[in-house]
Amino acid sequence: MAIKNHVQTAHSPSTLEKIKRVPVGKRLAEIERTFGSTYRRLDPKKPSPTVTRSGYRDYIHPVEDRMLTVRELACLQSFPLGWEFKGVRLDSYSSKRQTTMTQFGQVGNAVPPLLAKAVAMALREQIFKGY
């Protein structure tokens, strides 16, 4: 059985060159002048930074020279493996596009399921405390 939403992005040669320059736990901006927090190679020994809507260009796999897949980002967000994200995977830069929400956007905009459960349980405990 194939893992849902686990499709690697095809990187351009220039993107691949940037990815290869980033050591584990570092950002490209720490090596050369660049914009923002894009190109951050995750450190498998440390907690992940917050997953954002633009995650497909922010987080580099800790050992492979590629960005994370939708599934990998979803795992960081605590989504179960069986959860499937629908729609287009990735934004394009076409002026004719009419995309509502990409799979990457769905993951980055979501409240992590385990966090939502913890908040719900705490609210439930407070609301029904005296009953």
N, C-alpha and C positions, 0 to 999 in steps of 0.2 A: 504494500500500500504506500502510495506517495504521500509525503508530508505536505499538507495544504499550505499555500502561500510561501513556500520555500524556493523561490526563484531568484537566482543571482542576477544582479544588474550587469549588463555588458558595459564595461568602462572604456572610455576613449584612452588612447595612448598617453595623453597628457595627464589625465586623471590618475591612471595607473602609476605614472612616474611620481606624482605627489604622494599617493598612498604608500609607495615603497620607501619613501624618505621618512615616514613617521614611525618612531620606535614605540614599543609597548608603553602605555600609560601617558603618552605625550600627544600634543596637538601640533599640527603643521605650523600654527602661528608662533609656537615656541622655537621653531627652527628658521623660519623665514617670514617676511612681512606678508600677511594675508588677512582676509576679512573674517572676523568673528571666530566662532568655535568649530567651524567645519573641519573635517578631517581629523578626528580624534580617535586614536587607536585605543581600544579598551584594554584594561589590565585585568586578566582573569583572577587576580588575587585581591581585587578591590571591588567595592560596590559600583554598579553602573551609574553614570550620570542620568538625569531625568530624560526620558524619551520624549522627543518633541515631534511636531508635525513634519518637520524637515529632516527627520532621522535618517532618511536614505542617503543624505549627503553629509551627515554629521559623524557617524560612528563607523570606524574601521574594525573589521574582525581582528581579534587579538593575535592570531597566528597566520591567517591567510591574507593575501594582499587583495582585499575587496571590501566593499561596504556590506553592512549587515542586510539580511533579507527581511521581508515583512514578518515572517515567522520568528526569526531570531529576536527582532524588536518586540514582538508580541510576547515571547517567553520572558523577556526582561520586565514586561508589564504584568506578568502573572496570568496571561490568558492560557486556558487549557489547550493542549495540542490539537484537540478535535475542533476547536473554534475556527471557522473559515471567514475570512474577510472577502467581501464581494466588490465588484466594480473594477475599474482600471487600477493597475498596480502603481503606476508612476505617472506623474505629470509630464507633459511634453511642453516644449517652449513654442509650440505652434500658435500663431495668432488666431487660427480658426478653431481652436479647441473649445469644447464646451463640457468640461469635467466638473462634476459636483464635488465629490470627495474621493480621493485616491485611497487605496489600501494603506499606504504609509500614513496618510492623514488621519484615517480612522484609528489607527494604533496610537499615534501621537496625541490625538485629541481625547482619547478615552481615559476615564478614571480606571486605574488598575483594578481588576476584579477583586483581588484580595484586600485592597484598601477599601473598596466599596462595601465589602462584606463586614470588615471590622467596624466601619462607621455605622452601618445598619445595625449590627449587634449592640453597639454602645447606645445608640438611640433607643433601640427596643428595650434595653435594660433600664434606661432612664424613664421612658414612658410608662412601662408596666411595673415599675419598682414596687408600688404600693398595692398591687392587685393580686 
